[in-house]
Amino acid sequence: MSLFKARDWWSAVLGEGEEFDQGCLCVGDVDNSGTGHDKVVVGSYMGMLRIFSPHASKSSEGDVTDAQLLEVQLQNAIIQVEVGKFVSCSELFHLAVLHPRKLSVYSVSGTAGNVEHGDQYQLKLVYEHNLQRTACNMTHGTFGGGTGHHSLCIQSMDGMLMFFEQDSYSFGRFLPGFLLPGPLVYNPRTDSFLTVSSARQLESYKYETLAVATEAEGRQDPDLPLKPGGKRLMPDWTFVLGEQALDLSVPSFSHSSSSIFILGERNLYCLRDNGQIRFMKKLEFNPSCFLPYATVMDGTTNLLLGNHTNMLLVYQDVTLKWAAQLSFVPVAVRVLKGVVVSLSSDGHLLCSYMGTDPSFFSTPKVDAREADYEQVDAEMKKLQKIIRDATRTQGRLVCPGELRSHLISLLLVLCRLVSSPLLMWSLLCLQVKVKASCVLQSSKLTVSVQPPLAVTQDQFVLEPMGQSLTAFSCGGVCMSLHCTGVPRVLQARFSLPLVLVCVPSSPTRTTKFKITVDTNQPPVDLRSIFPAFSVKSEDKDGNSLAFQFLSGAKVTVVASKTSQRYRVQSDTFDDMWLVVKELVRKFDQHFSKLGVKDFRKSFSGPLPLQDYFLSVDHHFQLRVSAQQYQDLLSERAVQFRAIQRRLLTRFKDKTPAPLQNLDTLLDATYSQVMALAEAAEENRALLEEAFVRLRSATHLLVLLLSLWQGLTPDQTAILEATLLPLLQDTPQLGWEESCDAAVSHLLRTCLSRSPKDQATSLAQVGGPVLGLPRDTARLKKHITLLCDRIGKGGRLTLASEANVQVPSWLKFIEAFLTRSSITASVLLFSLSPLIHPALFVTSSSQWFQN
């Protein structure tokens, strides 16, 4: 909490859902009361015009209503409001309101009320100008050295300055080299207009130069000849800012030096009237608005500067004098008789003054009585016990039994499933129910799924213990909670129904890829284990079902009538994975319910490695294409920048030289860069799809390997982690090199044929840097060798010495040492020249344990 704050003097909230900007606020005696009290005029983009006369707030609801003099709904959005002498036959102040296509000048008058309702104020239209171009901003002043009355200058969105002398249109001029409109201000000391162009430089145009320049009847082409009687418009001077300007200001108070202030995105500039810089202040924050105002010291200027951290800063030139905390980000700030008026983009209007929050805390008196050492010692022991208990449980993993004592259940309920095969999407709503036996201080729920499926929201903060989420696939839930002050994590994996991605269809007899799964139990009616897909089945015997994915692919399952075999077939290899996995899972559930304990399923056919390698090659070719696109983009980018430098040199040359078709080459290079970028983006999308298909094909291969050799769940997990080491591809690390490194490690360790090769591989440290290989021949050779060694009885284990065969003479020595009193270390060191180093380390560790 900041000590320095903007103390509220009066505040109001303007409307609901309205938007405001820096031109929507002005201060002045708009009703010509003669009392010297200025009013606050606020306009919004919704067309609402409000006028306030603020007074000291008494924290009552009626203060805002009493301070509001007028509220009028106009037909068009209000871009800017200004108070000045805009009527030629009157010395009174009037209100100018700028709309996108209209400039309106109003008179505000008040009538003393004779009843308790108070004074009445009216807004009367004096004149208006319909604009031919969309307005951006405006400025006013005594253009051309006139006195007594103010003229108006409006800048359009296409770069035209339109000048109005009271109720008549004077002329219009186009700014040269215009691209985007910038802030506009009039300098009465030099009778010139200041604006910031899209080239990020401050430009000054004298009114006399604008008046005698070429008449702007339409957007002028600089290559066309000038009209007779006019001159080409050129700025009197320019100053390069190097950044876009947020606002301009020219202070007009008498004791201030002749200065021009520019608020940039990162800097504050102060220039003299001739464009020479006085000082510059580098800002360490993002500013939002500023306002120079009078100071008590001659030759200096005070500035109010608001930023996006809700701060209002007061500078005297470049020295920070005060900082006040606001409750919002100001977009406009004005000074009203010693009170700062600030406005936010959502309608918070605040009149405040600079102040502080005094601290009423007083230091309590120190108790001079003697300390009770026994009580202090008992308290110290209690605290040490709490620290020891917290240290014991903080750094270790919590077992599921301990979690269940605090979190009873994590239940997932399928609420609603909506599928659309035509639009290729499916929507699933889940409900997570959590039951706890104690108060959970803070709990977070994280949901993770695998692409191309996604969730609408992956993280939930469960303040009230009840949330719902929408998922597009299967995945897992991870919940972190605090029950006793120690963070705990509970994970739950779940499988979503197959109907989320499939719909029933008619079976297909002729397909390209086929897989056969054998069982040791009688044939099962497929309609009984897949009731959701038996609706459209034309097979009355229930020995065939068809699953059509939302992407269009179709998978058919056919059960044999005479044997215990089930054939899964499809025209795409990777699409069969989900169906084969679900079929195996359904078989386990079905025979488990029947009480069959010796149920076995297997895969006897040859592994479809060639079909799997098609997915590998397709993914690899897309990765190569992505690298080629990246190299071509880099080359074309270098060429594009070189042409730009050549053109810039030609343009800056005082003696212009022919372009020699450099502009044509620049356009052609730009077209090539855009075409390559679009092709690279399309290739990236294809690469993501190919990686998802490769994941599915790899899962299918792992499942077939586990059915073929009857692998345990631990061995299946090792194989899956080996063939799928990455969740997604990255430009720095891809699937091919990661999988090749993991498979090579298994071939050198647990699947090695000789203990000597395995010991040599264990002694090796480090390896080559992983990168995109030249081709997939080495990877496919290693995967084939991996499957061959698993088929010949190789065991998948993470233990380094699991498959090392110990020679018989070493077994004899081990048995001898076990029964002998000879020191083990002496004999081992005497036999060390005969033993391989890796076997020596392994055997010595086992003997020392014995």
Disulfide bonds with the S-S distance in Angstrom:
Cys438-Cys483 1.74
